[in-house]
Amino acid sequence: MGLDRARIKCLLVRMDTIKSTERFGEPWKSQYGTLYPFAVTLEGGEQVYANGTTESPWWATAGSIVEIVEKGQTKKGNRKVSFSKPEGVQQPPRSASRATRGTSGKDEAISLAMIFKIAAERGGNATESLDLARELWAAFQNFQDSPEASPTSSSEEEAF
């Protein structure tokens, strides 16, 4: 009975679920860019500290399943970690507002105008164009909420 790589990784890497997150302190500059400090409560009640590369990192949604990468301790002696996405695990949908996604109303208006332009050029009649615009808008919002090219844990490693 052999173990495959995924099973071995599950045995060696600690996984947990995010219960809640809270921003604390001011953002700070590092070699990775601006980092945002968070206090994170895990499902078991344990509190850890992590930095996000955005004000709303992918793991900050309650219910996110994470692999925990130990990073030592903060300057105040608290447990410091970073998070990576477990391979093949479906994450809960993010319900980020425009402010936390980093887009303005103007950016969304421009995006919507472009979507309607594309839909009008490719959609055929008015009903088909509107249906295509709705599909494109839903895909655009889904991409904003969980882009494929999310930062890896290495860019969130620096600590407090």
Buried (B, 14 or more C-beta within 10 A) or exposed (E): EEEEEEEEBBEEEEBBEBBEBEBEEEBEEBEBEEBBBBBBBBEEEEEBBBBBBBBBBBBBBEEBBBBBBEBEEBEEEEBBBBBBBBEEEEBEEBEBEEEEBEBEEEEBEEBBEEBBEBBBEEBEEEEEBBBBBEEBBEEBBEEBBEEEEEBEBEBBBBBB
